[in-house]
Amino acid sequence: MNFQQQTDSAEEDSTKLKVDTTRFQPKSKRTVFSALESKGNDVDPKKLAIFPAFTLQQYLKGEAAGLYVQEPSGEPGTVQNMFIRGTSQPLVSPREQFATQPLVVLDGIPLVGEHPFAYDIQQFKFDRIGPATNTLANINMDNIESVQILKDLGSTSVYGPKGVNGVILLTSKRNSTVRKINFESHIGVAQPSGVTTVNGRFENDFRRQFYDKYTANGSYSENDSYPLYLSDSLNNDFFGPANWNDKYYGSALSYSVNAGISGGSERANFRFGVGTTTSGGVADNTGADRYSTRFQINMRPTDWMAFTAIINANRVDRQRNKNVRDRLSQVNYIPDLSSPVAPNKTKYSEYLAQFDKGFDDNRSNIVEGLVRLGIDLGKFKFNTTFGLDHNEGYRDIFYPRTLLQTTNYASNYYGYSRRVFFDNTATYDLKINDVHTFNFVVGSSFQYDTYKYNYAYAYKGSNDFVKLNLLQSDPNRSDYLEPFVFRRELVWKFLDKTRNNQISFTGKASYNYKEILYFICNVAC
């Protein structure tokens, strides 16, 4: 459903429609580099906006030649990887995956990823500690006007070393001098696929044929080791109805609601938008919710100077799975697994009810901000940009004793990834005549990345009612800031921080002969 409403003053402003409002935005001018780009690199954002995806990777999957998306899980909001024209190195660990990701630029802001250094303290590396939410889940495609995939050296060199794995350019919708209000929404329902469930009788018959073939006596006997839960055919939990899928799978609702207002004049205009998106998973009661807001203002105090300020804020909440593998790898504790969860719906419901005695809260706050000053003197143009991308995540967990053989578990995580950058670009166009055209570009980039996390977990709390790792708060006590709900020797704390600073300078010179012959020279350090 799409609805657009304009105020009565829109008619009064209709004479201003001829004003080139794009002067307030970075222009995608056709140069020798864009001429060499494949036509398949532009993706239609209107087509993507109606697709019920939640992350940028899901939006772009199968939409651009040479772009491969790795989606290891159908759980909404999980981490996914993108590779443009393959990888530059073997992917043997999360560090290689992190190092081979393309640069994503949103309105001139190079977005920061989540550093994999937290894997260093993990015994099992299925998921990163913390919320492990996709850092590109903050892209609201309803606000995007154009999507470009840059692959070749000529088009990515302006981004320096950051663009070595390719660049994905996202440009938001432009402001307008016409005052208007937009409201857009969509809703959908995802249906799970049918599954065939089995109970203990089927598994018994399946196992026995191998026992009869490979045991020393050539047939199964009571002396052979056999799972205890399959030994009693009268056990209705395992040999009764296998209807656990009724509690595990279910229809999921996905919807998005976005509203925006824009207006202004030739000298100054703005655009403000808010939105919410919910993506439900069809399995294990998973899902993700995003709440977003965006504000942009453009001002042109003189004909040759333009000023732009942008702020984009998002909140992402995830409802994670209750997968045994993921849960046990998180707690670093392996209980007795000789008897699996019974496939009976009643027993499986009792198992799920134990999670209600605890919690697993996952929250991420993502903020991007940018200030840009542009000067246009005709053939000479200069742009300077200062920006910030801050991504912080929280995860608080408590698992009761009934899930871990009388051992309860609590953990707290806080971490952030932050990128601060300062970029300058100067261009000069020299057109001798209709035959010979030169273009010169010089730029500098200063980028400061900071990654940090605080993490603690504990076992064997005094009970399942106090679900926090409380500390002594009296500074006069000798055990000040010591835990008293969980035993001190069973509390582990971790703190780590790393920084990456990068300074780069680039230069490009191009010569164009009748739009037929091109010469390019790139210099970067």
Backbone torsions as a table, in degrees:
resi	resn	phi	psi	omega
1	MET	NA	131.8	179.4
2	ASN	-130.3	135.0	180.0
3	PHE	-142.3	135.1	179.2
4	GLN	-135.3	131.9	-178.2
5	GLN	-127.3	137.0	176.4
6	GLN	-116.7	144.5	178.4
7	THR	-74.6	169.9	-179.5
8	ASP	-64.2	-26.2	-178.7
9	SER	-72.0	-4.9	179.0
10	ALA	-63.5	-35.6	179.2
11	GLU	-66.1	-35.8	179.7
12	GLU	-67.6	-29.1	-178.0
13	ASP	-91.5	1.5	-174.7
14	SER	-63.3	-26.0	178.9
15	THR	-71.1	-14.0	-179.0
16	LYS	-90.8	-0.9	-175.8
17	LEU	-65.1	-21.1	-179.5
18	LYS	-79.1	-7.2	178.7
19	VAL	-69.9	134.9	-178.7
20	ASP	-80.3	87.9	-179.3
21	THR	-71.6	-13.7	179.4
22	THR	-68.9	-11.0	178.0
23	ARG	-64.9	-20.6	178.0
24	PHE	-80.1	-10.2	-174.5
25	GLN	-113.2	154.6	173.2
26	PRO	-61.6	127.4	-176.1
27	LYS	-88.5	137.7	175.9
28	SER	-93.8	76.6	-175.9
29	LYS	-74.7	143.4	178.0
30	ARG	-74.5	119.7	178.7
31	THR	-126.1	-176.6	177.8
32	VAL	-61.9	-30.0	-178.2
33	PHE	-74.7	-40.9	177.2
34	SER	-68.7	-26.7	178.1
35	ALA	-68.2	-28.6	-179.5
36	LEU	-84.8	-10.0	-177.8
37	GLU	-74.4	146.1	177.0
38	SER	-70.4	143.8	178.7
39	LYS	-65.0	-22.3	-178.9
40	GLY	-77.4	4.7	-176.7
41	ASN	-85.3	-15.2	178.9
42	ASP	-92.2	131.0	-179.8
43	VAL	-113.2	136.8	-177.9
44	ASP	-77.4	110.5	-178.1
45	PRO	-69.4	-26.1	178.1
46	LYS	-64.4	-37.1	177.1
47	LYS	-67.7	-38.0	-178.6
48	LEU	-72.7	-32.4	-174.0
49	ALA	-63.5	-28.5	-179.3
50	ILE	-89.2	-1.2	178.0
51	PHE	-86.7	128.8	-174.7
52	PRO	-77.3	63.4	177.9
53	ALA	-100.7	168.0	-178.7
54	PHE	-120.8	-25.9	-178.2
55	THR	-121.0	162.7	179.3
56	LEU	-63.1	-38.5	179.6
57	GLN	-60.0	-40.9	179.4
58	GLN	-67.4	-35.9	177.7
59	TYR	-63.5	-40.9	-172.5
60	LEU	-90.5	-7.7	-177.3
61	LYS	-60.6	120.7	178.5
62	GLY	75.5	11.5	-176.1
63	GLU	-105.3	-12.1	-176.9
64	ALA	-137.5	135.7	178.5
65	ALA	-65.7	135.2	177.8
66	GLY	84.6	-3.2	179.5
67	LEU	-103.3	117.8	180.0
68	TYR	-108.7	130.5	179.7
69	VAL	-112.2	126.9	178.4
70	GLN	-103.1	111.9	-177.5
71	GLU	-119.2	89.6	-173.4
72	PRO	-72.0	-14.6	-176.3
73	SER	-144.5	148.2	175.0
74	GLY	-88.3	4.2	179.5
75	GLU	-69.4	127.7	-176.8
76	PRO	-61.4	135.4	173.8
77	GLY	85.5	3.9	-178.5
78	THR	-78.9	167.2	-178.2
79	VAL	-71.3	134.1	175.9
80	GLN	-132.2	156.6	-177.0
81	ASN	-118.1	150.9	175.7
82	MET	-125.7	143.4	177.5
83	PHE	-136.3	130.1	178.5
84	ILE	-104.9	119.4	-179.1
85	ARG	55.4	46.2	175.4
86	GLY	81.1	-167.7	-178.8
87	THR	-118.3	154.9	-178.6
88	SER	-91.7	-4.4	-178.5
89	GLN	-158.3	160.7	177.1
90	PRO	-63.6	142.5	-178.2
91	LEU	-99.0	84.8	-176.4
92	VAL	-101.0	-9.0	-179.3
93	SER	-157.9	168.2	177.4
94	PRO	-59.9	-25.5	179.3
95	ARG	-64.7	-40.5	177.9
96	GLU	-67.8	-38.0	177.1
97	GLN	-62.9	-41.8	178.5
98	PHE	-64.0	-40.2	-175.6
99	ALA	-74.1	-16.6	-176.1
100	THR	-106.4	9.7	179.4
101	GLN	-77.8	143.2	177.1
102	PRO	-70.2	158.3	176.0
103	LEU	-80.6	130.2	176.6
104	VAL	-108.2	124.1	-177.1
105	VAL	-117.1	118.5	178.7
106	LEU	-109.0	108.6	179.5
107	ASP	53.6	40.4	179.3
108	GLY	87.0	-0.9	-180.0
109	ILE	-99.0	112.7	174.9
110	PRO	-73.6	113.0	-173.0
111	LEU	-74.4	144.1	-178.3
112	VAL	-92.0	145.6	175.6
113	GLY	-96.8	-178.3	179.2
114	GLU	-99.9	114.9	-175.2
115	HIS	-64.3	139.2	-177.1
116	PRO	-85.7	12.1	-175.3
117	PHE	-65.7	-17.7	177.7
118	ALA	-68.5	-20.0	177.2
119	TYR	-63.3	-19.1	-176.0
120	ASP	-63.5	-24.8	-178.4
121	ILE	-101.2	5.7	-176.6
122	GLN	-98.9	134.6	176.3
123	GLN	-76.7	-38.0	177.1
124	PHE	-117.4	132.8	-169.2
125	LYS	-113.9	41.3	177.3
126	PHE	-72.9	-44.6	178.1
127	ASP	-134.4	148.1	176.3
128	ARG	-69.7	145.0	175.1
129	ILE	-61.5	158.1	-176.1
130	GLY	94.2	-168.1	-177.1
131	PRO	-67.2	-24.3	180.0
132	ALA	51.2	40.2	178.7
133	THR	-89.6	142.4	179.0
134	ASN	-59.4	122.4	-178.4
135	THR	-70.5	-12.0	176.9
136	LEU	-101.9	18.9	175.0
137	ALA	-79.1	-1.2	-178.8
138	ASN	-91.4	2.0	-178.3
139	ILE	-83.5	112.6	175.9
140	ASN	-94.6	104.0	-174.1
141	MET	-64.5	-18.1	177.3
142	ASP	-66.4	-22.2	179.2
143	ASN	-92.8	-4.3	-172.7
144	ILE	-93.7	134.0	178.8
145	GLU	-99.5	-33.5	-179.6
146	SER	-146.8	147.8	177.1
147	VAL	-130.0	125.1	179.9
148	GLN	-127.1	138.2	176.0
149	ILE	-109.5	114.1	-179.9
150	LEU	-101.7	129.9	-173.6
151	LYS	-122.9	-38.7	-171.1
152	ASP	-85.2	165.5	-175.3
153	LEU	-63.1	-38.0	-177.4
154	GLY	-61.2	-40.7	-176.5
155	SER	-84.8	-24.0	-177.6
156	THR	-96.4	-12.0	-174.7
157	SER	-64.5	-27.5	-179.4
158	VAL	-65.2	-19.2	179.0
159	TYR	-92.5	3.0	176.3
160	GLY	65.8	-150.9	-178.2
161	PRO	-62.0	-22.9	-178.9
162	LYS	-65.4	-25.7	-176.7
163	GLY	-95.9	15.6	-175.0
164	VAL	-65.6	-27.4	179.7
165	ASN	-98.0	14.3	-176.9
166	GLY	99.2	163.8	-176.0
167	VAL	-134.9	138.0	173.7
168	ILE	-114.8	114.7	-177.0
169	LEU	-98.5	125.0	176.8
170	LEU	-117.7	124.7	179.4
171	THR	-119.1	125.2	-178.1
172	SER	-75.9	165.1	179.9
173	LYS	-62.5	144.3	-175.7
174	ARG	-79.6	154.6	174.1
175	ASN	-70.2	162.9	-178.4
176	SER	-134.0	149.1	174.6
177	THR	-81.3	-11.3	177.7
178	VAL	-86.7	124.8	179.5
179	ARG	-74.0	124.0	-177.3
180	LYS	-154.3	160.4	177.8
181	ILE	-123.5	131.7	179.4
182	ASN	-116.5	141.1	174.0
183	PHE	-139.0	124.2	-178.9
184	GLU	-137.6	143.3	179.4
185	SER	-155.5	158.1	172.2
186	HIS	-148.8	156.4	-179.5
187	ILE	-145.3	144.1	-179.7
188	GLY	-154.6	164.4	179.5
189	VAL	-127.2	128.5	176.8
190	ALA	-97.5	132.8	-179.3
191	GLN	-106.6	133.3	179.1
192	PRO	-73.9	153.5	175.3
193	SER	-78.5	152.6	179.0
194	GLY	-71.3	143.6	178.7
195	VAL	-126.9	152.0	175.9
196	THR	-102.8	116.2	-177.5
197	THR	-95.1	155.6	179.9
198	VAL	-131.3	153.8	176.9
199	ASN	-114.5	-168.9	-176.1
200	GLY	-63.2	-31.5	-178.9
201	ARG	-64.3	-44.8	179.5
202	PHE	-62.4	-45.9	-178.7
203	GLU	-66.4	-34.5	177.3
204	ASN	-61.5	-48.8	179.2
205	ASP	-63.6	-35.5	-179.7
206	PHE	-67.7	-42.4	-177.7
207	ARG	-72.4	-38.7	-172.4
208	ARG	-61.1	-33.8	-179.2
209	GLN	-64.7	-28.7	176.9
210	PHE	-81.5	-35.4	174.5
211	TYR	-62.5	-41.5	179.9
212	ASP	-66.7	-23.1	-175.5
213	LYS	-96.6	-33.7	-170.2
214	TYR	-114.4	-5.3	177.6
215	THR	-73.2	162.3	-174.3
216	ALA	-62.3	-36.0	-177.9
217	ASN	-84.4	-6.7	-179.3
218	GLY	83.8	2.4	176.5
219	SER	-157.9	158.6	-178.4
220	TYR	-70.9	138.3	176.3
221	SER	-138.2	169.9	-178.4
222	GLU	-68.2	-16.3	-180.0
223	ASN	-79.3	-13.4	-179.6
224	ASP	-78.9	145.4	177.1
225	SER	-70.2	130.6	-175.4
226	TYR	-146.1	142.4	-179.8
227	PRO	-56.2	133.8	-175.7
228	LEU	-65.3	-36.2	-175.3
229	TYR	-71.0	-12.9	177.3
230	LEU	-99.4	-0.1	-174.9
231	SER	-82.9	-21.5	-176.7
232	ASP	-111.3	101.6	-177.7
233	SER	-72.4	-9.7	177.9
234	LEU	-88.8	-3.6	179.3
235	ASN	-75.1	105.4	-175.3
236	ASN	-69.1	-20.7	179.5
237	ASP	-63.2	-37.6	-177.6
238	PHE	-105.0	-28.7	-177.2
239	PHE	-103.1	1.4	176.6
240	GLY	-88.6	-157.5	-178.6
241	PRO	-61.2	133.8	176.4
242	ALA	-99.2	76.7	-175.6
243	ASN	-115.8	29.7	178.9
244	TRP	-61.6	-25.9	-176.2
245	ASN	-62.7	-22.5	178.1
246	ASP	-65.3	-27.8	178.9
247	LYS	-95.5	-19.6	-176.0
248	TYR	-90.8	-42.6	-178.2
249	TYR	-103.0	152.5	177.5
250	GLY	-173.5	160.5	177.4
251	SER	-66.5	144.5	-176.5
252	ALA	-126.6	139.6	-179.1
253	LEU	-95.4	134.5	174.8
254	SER	-128.7	131.6	179.5
255	TYR	-152.7	161.6	178.9
256	SER	-145.4	136.4	177.7
257	VAL	-131.4	125.3	-178.6
258	ASN	-134.3	139.8	177.7
259	ALA	-138.0	146.6	-178.8
260	GLY	-151.4	157.0	176.5
261	ILE	-137.6	139.7	-179.7
262	SER	-146.6	160.8	179.6
263	GLY	168.3	-173.9	179.9
264	GLY	136.1	-155.4	-177.9
265	SER	-135.6	-174.0	179.8
266	GLU	-64.8	-34.1	-177.3
267	ARG	-82.2	-29.7	-178.3
268	ALA	-154.1	136.3	176.2
269	ASN	-149.0	165.6	-175.0
270	PHE	-145.8	165.9	172.5
271	ARG	-147.9	127.6	180.0
272	PHE	-128.1	133.5	-178.4
273	GLY	-143.0	149.9	174.7
274	VAL	-133.6	156.7	-179.8
275	GLY	-165.8	161.4	174.5
276	THR	-140.9	141.6	-179.1
277	THR	-135.8	134.8	176.0
278	THR	-124.0	129.1	178.2
279	SER	-124.6	110.9	-178.7
280	GLY	-93.3	144.5	175.9
281	GLY	-95.3	146.7	-177.7
282	VAL	-83.5	-5.5	-176.6
283	ALA	-129.0	140.9	169.9
284	ASP	61.6	23.8	176.2
285	ASN	56.2	38.4	178.5
286	THR	-87.5	166.2	178.9
287	GLY	174.3	172.5	178.4
288	ALA	-149.2	143.2	179.4
289	ASP	-127.2	135.9	178.2
290	ARG	-125.1	135.4	175.6
291	TYR	-122.4	122.5	-171.3
292	SER	-132.5	153.3	173.4
293	THR	-147.5	148.3	-177.7
294	ARG	-146.9	138.2	177.8
295	PHE	-136.7	134.7	177.8
296	GLN	-138.5	137.0	176.5
297	ILE	-131.5	136.4	177.2
298	ASN	-120.8	137.0	177.8
299	MET	-136.8	142.4	175.9
300	ARG	-129.9	89.8	-178.9
301	PRO	-66.5	-29.6	176.8
302	THR	-134.3	170.4	-179.7
303	ASP	-67.7	-20.8	-174.9
304	TRP	-110.2	4.4	-178.6
305	MET	-130.9	137.1	177.9
306	ALA	-133.7	144.3	-179.7
307	PHE	-128.3	134.8	179.7
308	THR	-133.7	136.5	174.2
309	ALA	-131.7	134.1	-177.3
310	ILE	-134.6	138.0	169.4
311	ILE	-136.1	132.2	-177.6
312	ASN	-131.4	118.4	-176.1
313	ALA	-124.7	138.6	-178.1
314	ASN	-140.8	147.4	171.8
315	ARG	-124.7	128.4	-179.0
316	VAL	-123.6	124.8	175.5
317	ASP	-114.2	135.2	180.0
318	ARG	-118.1	140.4	168.6
319	GLN	-105.5	106.5	-171.4
320	ARG	-83.5	166.6	179.7
321	ASN	-74.5	167.3	176.5
322	LYS	-110.3	28.9	-178.7
323	ASN	-58.0	133.3	-178.1
324	VAL	-62.6	-41.7	-179.5
325	ARG	-60.7	-48.9	-177.9
326	ASP	-66.3	-37.6	-178.0
327	ARG	-68.9	-44.6	-178.1
328	LEU	-72.2	-31.8	175.5
329	SER	-68.9	-28.1	176.7
330	GLN	-70.7	-43.5	-174.7
331	VAL	-86.6	-10.9	-178.8
332	ASN	56.7	39.1	-177.5
333	TYR	-142.3	122.6	-178.1
334	ILE	-108.8	107.7	177.7
335	PRO	-80.8	-173.2	178.0
336	ASP	-69.4	117.8	-178.7
337	LEU	-111.9	19.4	-177.2
338	SER	-67.3	-26.4	177.0
339	SER	-117.4	117.1	-179.7
340	PRO	-76.0	175.8	175.2
341	VAL	-66.0	134.0	-177.6
342	ALA	-65.4	141.9	-179.6
343	PRO	-77.4	1.3	179.7
344	ASN	-77.6	137.5	-175.2
345	LYS	-62.4	-38.0	-179.7
346	THR	-64.2	-46.1	179.0
347	LYS	-67.8	-38.6	179.0
348	TYR	-65.6	-35.1	176.6
349	SER	-65.2	-38.8	176.9
350	GLU	-64.0	-36.6	177.5
351	TYR	-65.7	-45.2	179.8
352	LEU	-64.8	-30.9	-179.3
353	ALA	-64.4	-23.7	179.4
354	GLN	-67.3	-28.8	178.6
355	PHE	-68.9	-23.9	178.1
356	ASP	-68.8	-16.8	177.3
357	LYS	-80.5	-8.5	178.1
358	GLY	-128.4	-156.8	179.1
359	PHE	-158.4	160.4	174.9
360	ASP	-147.6	89.3	-175.1
361	ASP	-97.5	127.7	-179.7
362	ASN	-126.9	119.3	-177.2
363	ARG	-135.7	140.7	177.0
364	SER	-135.3	134.9	175.1
365	ASN	-117.1	126.9	-175.6
366	ILE	-126.7	125.5	-179.0
367	VAL	-132.0	130.6	172.7
368	GLU	-122.8	138.9	178.3
369	GLY	-140.0	148.5	-177.7
370	LEU	-150.7	141.6	171.7
371	VAL	-129.7	125.3	-176.7
372	ARG	-129.4	137.7	175.2
373	LEU	-122.2	124.8	-178.7
374	GLY	-122.2	142.2	177.6
375	ILE	-124.9	128.2	-177.7
376	ASP	-123.6	107.6	179.6
377	LEU	-111.7	31.5	-179.8
378	GLY	90.4	-105.1	-179.8
379	LYS	-71.5	-26.9	-179.3
380	PHE	-105.6	132.3	178.8
381	LYS	-134.3	143.7	-179.9
382	PHE	-138.5	134.7	178.0
383	ASN	-131.5	134.8	173.3
384	THR	-127.2	136.4	-172.6
385	THR	-135.6	133.6	172.3
386	PHE	-122.1	130.3	-175.3
387	GLY	-147.8	168.0	-178.1
388	LEU	-144.9	138.8	170.3
389	ASP	-130.3	116.1	-176.6
390	HIS	-123.3	126.1	-177.9
391	ASN	-131.1	113.5	-179.7
392	GLU	-121.8	145.8	-177.1
393	GLY	-133.8	149.1	178.6
394	TYR	-130.1	142.7	170.1
395	ARG	-145.3	122.7	178.3
396	ASP	-120.1	128.3	-174.2
397	ILE	-129.8	142.6	165.6
398	PHE	-144.7	123.4	175.1
399	TYR	-112.9	128.1	-177.7
400	PRO	-73.5	171.4	-177.3
401	ARG	-63.9	-30.6	-176.2
402	THR	-67.4	-13.9	177.9
403	LEU	-96.0	-13.1	-173.7
404	LEU	-136.2	41.6	174.5
405	GLN	53.8	58.4	177.9
406	THR	67.4	12.7	177.3
407	THR	-116.1	113.8	176.2
408	ASN	-88.9	168.0	-171.3
409	TYR	-146.1	138.9	175.3
410	ALA	-138.8	144.3	177.0
411	SER	-149.7	153.2	177.9
412	ASN	-136.2	135.4	-179.2
413	TYR	-134.6	136.7	168.1
414	TYR	-140.2	131.9	178.6
415	GLY	-154.9	161.0	178.1
416	TYR	-147.4	156.0	171.3
417	SER	-124.3	127.9	-174.6
418	ARG	-134.5	134.5	176.1
419	ARG	-127.1	125.5	174.2
420	VAL	-118.1	133.0	-176.0
421	PHE	-141.4	156.3	178.6
422	PHE	-141.2	112.2	-174.5
423	ASP	-118.8	145.7	175.5
424	ASN	-134.8	136.5	179.9
425	THR	-140.2	133.7	176.5
426	ALA	-127.8	135.7	-179.9
427	THR	-129.9	149.8	177.2
428	TYR	-141.2	124.8	178.9
429	ASP	-104.2	127.5	179.8
430	LEU	-123.7	109.7	179.1
431	LYS	-111.5	104.9	-178.1
432	ILE	-71.6	-46.5	176.3
433	ASN	-160.0	-167.6	-179.4
434	ASP	-71.4	-6.4	-176.9
435	VAL	-100.7	-44.0	-173.3
436	HIS	-112.8	124.9	179.2
437	THR	-135.4	133.4	178.1
438	PHE	-118.4	148.6	175.7
439	ASN	-138.9	129.5	-177.9
440	PHE	-123.9	134.9	-179.9
441	VAL	-136.2	130.4	172.7
442	VAL	-129.6	146.2	-178.1
443	GLY	-155.3	160.1	175.3
444	SER	-137.3	149.8	-178.5
445	SER	-141.4	130.0	176.4
446	PHE	-120.8	119.2	-174.3
447	GLN	-131.6	134.9	-178.5
448	TYR	-129.5	112.8	-179.5
449	ASP	-107.8	135.9	178.0
450	THR	-131.5	132.1	178.9
451	TYR	-128.4	133.6	-177.0
452	LYS	-150.9	149.3	171.7
453	TYR	-148.9	149.3	169.3
454	ASN	-119.2	129.6	-173.0
455	TYR	-145.0	136.6	177.2
456	ALA	-148.6	145.4	174.6
457	TYR	-145.3	158.3	-174.8
458	ALA	-150.1	156.4	179.3
459	TYR	-122.3	161.7	170.4
460	LYS	56.4	60.4	172.0
461	GLY	-69.3	165.0	-175.2
462	SER	-63.8	-30.2	177.5
463	ASN	-162.6	-179.0	-179.7
464	ASP	-96.0	7.0	-179.7
465	PHE	-94.5	-34.3	174.0
466	VAL	-92.9	109.1	-169.2
467	LYS	-108.1	16.8	179.3
468	LEU	-123.2	151.5	176.8
469	ASN	-84.4	79.0	-174.4
470	LEU	-72.9	147.3	-179.6
471	LEU	-118.7	153.7	174.9
472	GLN	-65.0	126.8	-173.8
473	SER	-102.9	-4.0	-178.8
474	ASP	-86.6	113.2	-177.9
475	PRO	-68.2	-12.8	179.4
476	ASN	-84.4	-10.1	179.8
477	ARG	-83.6	150.3	179.4
478	SER	-70.8	-24.1	179.3
479	ASP	-101.8	33.9	179.0
480	TYR	-57.4	133.0	-178.9
481	LEU	66.7	17.7	174.5
482	GLU	-94.4	146.1	179.3
483	PRO	-70.6	144.4	177.7
484	PHE	-128.2	-8.8	173.7
485	VAL	-87.8	-43.0	175.6
486	PHE	-104.6	145.8	-178.1
487	ARG	-65.1	137.5	-173.8
488	ARG	-58.8	-40.2	-177.2
489	GLU	-72.9	-8.0	178.9
490	LEU	-113.0	23.7	176.0
491	VAL	-115.6	127.4	178.8
492	TRP	-117.9	137.7	-178.5
493	LYS	-127.7	142.3	-179.4
494	PHE	-138.1	141.0	177.4
495	LEU	-144.6	128.0	-179.4
496	ASP	-148.1	153.2	-178.7
497	LYS	-154.5	138.1	177.5
498	THR	-140.9	151.6	-178.9
499	ARG	-130.8	142.8	174.3
500	ASN	-129.5	118.1	177.9
501	ASN	-113.0	141.1	-176.9
502	GLN	-141.8	132.1	175.1
503	ILE	-124.7	127.7	-178.6
504	SER	-138.3	150.3	176.5
505	PHE	-129.6	135.8	-177.9
506	THR	-130.6	154.5	175.6
507	GLY	-149.2	139.6	178.7
508	LYS	-137.1	140.9	173.7
509	ALA	-135.9	134.0	-178.0
510	SER	-135.6	148.6	177.5
511	TYR	-127.4	133.9	-176.4
512	ASN	-124.5	122.4	178.8
513	TYR	-112.6	102.4	175.4
514	LYS	57.3	29.8	-179.0
515	GLU	59.0	21.4	-178.4
516	ILE	-116.5	-46.6	-174.4
517	LEU	-114.4	132.1	-177.2
518	TYR	-126.1	138.9	170.6
519	PHE	-125.0	133.4	-175.8
520	ILE	-130.4	138.5	174.4
521	CYS	-132.2	124.2	-179.9
522	ASN	-118.9	136.1	176.1
523	VAL	-132.5	130.7	179.7
524	ALA	-144.7	143.5	176.3
525	CYS	-148.5	NA	NA
